[in-house]
Amino acid sequence: MKKTFSLKKIYIIVSLLFLLIFSGTCIILRTLTSDPKVFLLFTVFTFLLLICVFILFCTIFHKLTLFTRELHKTLDSMIEGTYFSPDEKYDETLLSQINHYLGRLYSILENTKNSVNAEKVQLQQLISDISHQLKTPMTTLRLTESAMEKAITKPQELKTLFHTNTAHLNKLEFLISSFVKISRLETGVIKLSPSYQTIGDTILMALENIVLAADQKNIQITFNYSEDFKAYHDPKWTSEALYNILDNAVKYTNENGHISIELFTLENYTKIAITDSGIGIKESEIPKLFQRFYRSPSVKNFPGVGVGLHLAQDIISRQYGFIHVFSTLHVGSTFEVWLINSDSPK
């Protein structure tokens, strides 16, 4: 069983030790000299020296006790989650230095805890969103499957149901693909690898996937391609972001419309301006465009689920860029994608 010493016991032990040392010193001096004056002088000197040492010990021990108490209070407040950084100025005392480093450690741990909690909430929200969005196409598929069984002898009705099924399967496939991309990005499974390189080829990669849809609507696309325009970006994921913007431009632009892509080199950024002659967006809806699953009431009849622009903004912001939107109803919209035009973004 461990023995513990209280502060009072330690003081008594030290006092007895000093008394013992003083007594022993007096006895030794008495044996070494017979002169009373010399004995008295050395006795007084020894006594004063021991008193000074005792006072010094008590002072150091008292400070050490106060230091230990303050350290315990600090650690207890950290454990209970009530710690806050003191407002007083930092000084060179040991307690101040330890408190300073404990404060930094506490801040790091708190940030880590908050980050984990935020990721947990984000994951719960993502699961909730996925569940909600998958419910509609899954329900429709079940209903059409049942209807197809009844319409087996009606070729025309069966064909209509088949097309409905195909459309919802395509929507389901798009949803799952988008969810996988968003979840992998948001949970950090995928790490973007941006570097300073030509942006024109990245835009061409995005254009390859929308050219056919644009041709079907006879939409003219212009692009001032040049290898001189460079930006700090990950080609694969940036082309994904640009595709989502271009896909919307084609989707919401009427037949015989026009889409232009222009590049501009500015002091700190390379700007990609994507302008269409589409249906336009209400000014009040622009701040909501990048919310996950947001769709304007005016585009109910257009295909889509509202994840493309959310994904686009997420990808661009992870590369220290941003997106600005300008739009006029019944005239068209411009999406400006701003990317760092340096190999050192920070």
C-alpha positions in Angstrom: 0.0 0.0 0.0 1.5 3.4 -1.1 2.3 5.9 1.6 1.2 9.5 0.9 2.7 12.6 2.6 0.6 15.7 3.3 2.1 19.1 3.1 2.1 19.4 6.9 4.0 16.1 7.4 6.6 17.2 4.9 7.2 20.4 6.7 7.5 18.6 10.1 10.0 16.1 8.6 12.1 18.8 7.0 12.1 20.8 10.2 13.2 17.8 12.3 15.9 17.1 9.7 17.2 20.7 9.9 17.2 20.5 13.7 19.1 17.3 13.6 21.7 18.8 11.2 22.0 21.8 13.5 22.4 19.7 16.6 25.0 17.5 14.9 26.9 20.5 13.7 27.0 22.0 17.2 28.3 18.7 18.7 31.0 18.5 16.0 32.1 22.1 16.5 32.2 21.6 20.3 34.6 18.7 19.8 36.8 20.6 17.4 37.2 23.8 19.5 37.3 24.7 23.1 37.1 28.5 22.6 33.5 29.6 23.6 33.7 32.6 21.2 34.6 30.6 18.2 32.0 28.0 19.1 29.3 30.6 19.5 30.3 32.3 16.2 30.2 29.1 14.2 27.0 28.1 15.9 25.3 31.4 15.0 26.7 31.2 11.5 25.5 27.6 11.0 22.1 28.5 12.5 21.6 31.4 10.1 22.8 29.4 7.2 20.3 26.6 8.0 17.5 29.1 8.5 18.3 30.6 5.0 18.3 27.2 3.4 15.1 26.3 5.2 13.4 29.5 4.1 14.6 28.8 0.5 13.2 25.3 0.7 9.9 26.5 2.0 9.6 29.1 -0.7 10.5 26.7 -3.5 8.1 24.1 -2.0 5.3 26.6 -1.7 5.7 27.7 -5.3 5.9 24.1 -6.5 2.6 23.4 -4.5 0.9 26.4 -6.1 2.2 25.3 -9.5 0.9 21.8 -9.0 -2.5 23.1 -7.9 -2.8 25.4 -11.0 -1.7 22.5 -13.3 -4.4 20.3 -11.7 -7.0 23.0 -12.2 -6.0 23.4 -15.9 -6.1 19.7 -16.5 -9.4 19.3 -14.7 -11.0 22.1 -16.8 -9.7 20.4 -20.0 -11.1 17.1 -19.0 -14.5 18.7 -18.1 -14.5 20.7 -21.3 -14.6 24.1 -19.5 -11.1 25.2 -20.3 -10.6 28.6 -22.0 -7.3 30.3 -22.9 -6.4 32.9 -20.3 -6.4 36.6 -21.4 -3.2 37.5 -19.5 0.0 38.0 -21.4 2.4 35.1 -21.9 5.5 35.3 -19.7 8.6 33.2 -19.2 7.6 31.4 -16.0 7.4 27.6 -16.1 3.7 27.6 -15.4 3.0 30.1 -18.2 5.0 28.0 -20.6 3.2 24.8 -19.7 -0.2 26.5 -19.8 0.7 27.9 -23.2 1.6 24.5 -24.7 -1.4 22.8 -22.9 -3.7 25.5 -24.4 -2.3 24.7 -27.9 -2.7 21.0 -27.4 -6.3 21.5 -26.1 -7.1 23.7 -29.2 -5.8 21.0 -31.5 -7.8 18.3 -29.7 -11.0 20.4 -29.7 -10.6 21.2 -33.4 -10.2 17.5 -34.1 -13.2 16.6 -32.0 -15.3 19.3 -33.7 -14.1 18.1 -37.1 -15.1 14.5 -36.3 -18.5 15.6 -35.0 -19.0 17.7 -38.2 -18.1 14.8 -40.4 -20.5 12.6 -38.5 -23.3 15.1 -38.9 -22.4 15.5 -42.6 -22.4 11.7 -43.1 -25.8 11.4 -41.4 -27.2 14.2 -43.7 -25.7 12.5 -46.8 -27.3 9.1 -45.8 -30.6 10.9 -45.2 -30.4 12.7 -48.6 -29.5 9.5 -50.4 -32.4 7.6 -48.8 -34.8 10.4 -49.7 -33.7 10.8 -53.3 -33.6 7.1 -54.0 -37.1 6.5 -52.7 -38.9 8.1 -55.7 -37.3 6.2 -58.6 -37.4 2.9 -56.6 -41.1 3.3 -55.9 -41.7 4.2 -59.6 -39.8 1.2 -60.7 -41.8 -1.1 -58.5 -45.1 0.4 -59.8 -44.1 0.1 -63.5 -42.9 -3.4 -63.0 -46.3 -4.4 -61.6 -48.0 -2.5 -64.5 -45.8 -4.2 -67.1 -46.9 -7.6 -65.8 -50.6 -6.6 -66.4 -49.9 -5.1 -69.8 -48.0 -8.1 -71.2 -50.6 -8.5 -73.9 -50.7 -4.7 -74.8 -47.5 -3.9 -76.8 -48.1 -0.1 -77.0 -48.7 0.2 -73.3 -45.8 -2.1 -72.6 -43.5 0.1 -74.7 -44.5 3.2 -72.8 -43.9 1.5 -69.5 -40.6 0.2 -70.8 -39.4 3.8 -71.7 -40.6 5.0 -68.3 -38.6 2.3 -66.6 -35.5 3.1 -68.7 -35.7 6.8 -67.7 -36.0 6.0 -64.0 -33.1 3.5 -64.2 -31.0 6.2 -65.9 -31.9 8.6 -63.1 -31.1 6.0 -60.5 -27.7 5.3 -62.1 -27.0 9.0 -62.3 -28.0 9.4 -58.6 -25.8 6.6 -57.4 -22.8 7.8 -59.5 -23.2 11.3 -58.1 -23.6 10.1 -54.5 -20.5 8.0 -54.8 -18.5 11.0 -56.1 -19.9 13.4 -53.4 -19.4 10.9 -50.5 -15.8 10.0 -51.6 -14.9 13.7 -51.9 -16.6 14.7 -48.6 -15.1 11.9 -46.6 -11.6 12.4 -48.0 -11.4 9.0 -49.8 -10.4 10.9 -52.9 -7.7 13.4 -52.8 -7.4 16.0 -55.5 -3.9 16.4 -57.0 -3.9 19.9 -58.5 -0.9 21.3 -60.3 -0.2 24.4 -62.5 -0.9 23.3 -66.1 -2.9 24.2 -69.2 -6.6 24.6 -68.6 -7.8 24.4 -72.2 -7.3 20.6 -72.5 -9.3 20.1 -69.3 -12.2 22.1 -70.8 -12.0 20.0 -74.0 -12.4 16.9 -71.9 -15.6 18.3 -70.4 -16.9 19.4 -73.8 -16.5 15.8 -75.3 -19.4 14.7 -73.1 -21.9 17.4 -74.0 -21.2 17.9 -77.8 -23.7 15.2 -78.8 -26.5 16.6 -76.7 -25.7 20.1 -78.0 -25.8 18.9 -81.6 -29.2 17.3 -81.1 -30.6 20.8 -80.1 -28.5 22.6 -82.7 -26.7 24.6 -80.1 -23.6 26.4 -81.2 -20.6 26.2 -78.9 -17.6 28.6 -79.2 -14.4 28.4 -77.2 -11.3 30.6 -77.4 -8.9 27.7 -76.8 -5.2 28.4 -76.3 -2.4 26.6 -74.6 -1.3 29.9 -73.1 -4.0 29.8 -70.4 -2.9 27.9 -67.3 -4.4 27.3 -63.9 -3.8 25.4 -60.7 -6.1 22.4 -61.0 -6.7 18.7 -61.1 -7.6 17.9 -64.8 -9.8 14.9 -64.0 -12.0 16.5 -61.3 -12.0 20.0 -62.8 -13.3 18.6 -66.0 -16.0 16.8 -64.0 -17.0 20.2 -62.4 -17.0 22.0 -65.8 -19.0 19.2 -67.4 -21.7 19.7 -64.7 -21.9 23.4 -65.5 -21.9 22.8 -69.3 -24.5 20.0 -69.0 -26.8 22.5 -67.3 -26.1 25.0 -70.0 -27.1 22.6 -72.8 -30.1 21.3 -70.8 -31.6 24.8 -70.1 -30.8 26.3 -73.5 -33.5 26.1 -76.2 -32.9 24.8 -79.7 -30.7 26.9 -82.0 -29.2 28.5 -78.9 -25.6 29.5 -78.2 -23.0 28.6 -75.5 -19.6 30.4 -75.3 -16.6 29.5 -73.3 -14.0 32.3 -72.8 -10.7 32.2 -70.9 -9.2 35.3 -69.2 -5.8 35.6 -67.4 -6.0 38.0 -64.4 -3.4 38.9 -61.9 -4.0 36.0 -59.5 -6.6 33.9 -61.2 -7.6 32.3 -64.5 -11.2 32.9 -65.2 -13.4 30.5 -67.2 -16.7 32.2 -68.3 -19.4 29.9 -69.5 -22.3 31.9 -71.0 -25.5 30.4 -72.4 -28.6 31.8 -74.1 -30.9 29.7 -71.9 -33.9 30.3 -69.7 -32.0 32.2 -67.0 -32.2 32.1 -63.3 -34.1 34.3 -60.8 -31.8 36.5 -58.8 -33.4 35.2 -55.5 -32.5 31.6 -56.5 -28.8 32.2 -57.3 -27.6 31.8 -53.7 -29.4 28.4 -53.5 -28.0 27.0 -56.7 -25.1 25.1 -55.0 -27.2 23.6 -52.3 -27.3 19.8 -52.5 -30.5 18.6 -54.2 -31.8 22.2 -54.8 -33.9 22.5 -57.9 -35.8 25.6 -59.0 -39.6 25.2 -59.3 -39.3 26.5 -62.8 -37.3 23.5 -64.0 -39.6 20.7 -62.8 -40.1 19.5 -66.3 -36.3 19.2 -67.0 -34.4 16.1 -66.1 -32.0 16.4 -63.1 -31.7 15.8 -59.4 -29.8 18.9 -58.2 -26.4 17.5 -57.3 -24.3 18.7 -60.3 -23.6 22.3 -59.2 -23.1 21.2 -55.6 -20.4 18.8 -56.8 -18.9 21.4 -59.1 -18.5 24.0 -56.3 -17.1 21.4 -54.0 -14.4 20.4 -56.5 -13.5 24.0 -57.4 -13.3 25.2 -53.7 -11.0 22.3 -52.9 -8.5 23.9 -55.4 -8.7 27.3 -53.8 -11.1 28.6 -56.5 -14.7 29.8 -56.5 -17.7 30.2 -58.8 -19.7 33.4 -59.5 -23.1 33.3 -61.3 -24.8 36.1 -63.2 -28.1 35.6 -64.8 -31.1 37.3 -66.5 -34.4 35.6 -66.8 -35.3 34.6 -70.5 -31.9 35.9 -71.6 -29.2 33.5 -70.2 -26.7 32.8 -67.6 -22.9 33.2 -67.0 -21.0 30.9 -64.7 -17.6 32.2 -63.9 -15.1 29.6 -62.6 -12.1 31.3 -61.0 -8.9 29.2 -60.5 -5.5 30.2 -59.1 -3.0 30.9 -61.9 0.0 30.1 -59.9 1.8 26.9 -58.9 1.8 28.1 -55.2 -1.9 28.7 -54.2 -1.2 29.5 -50.5 
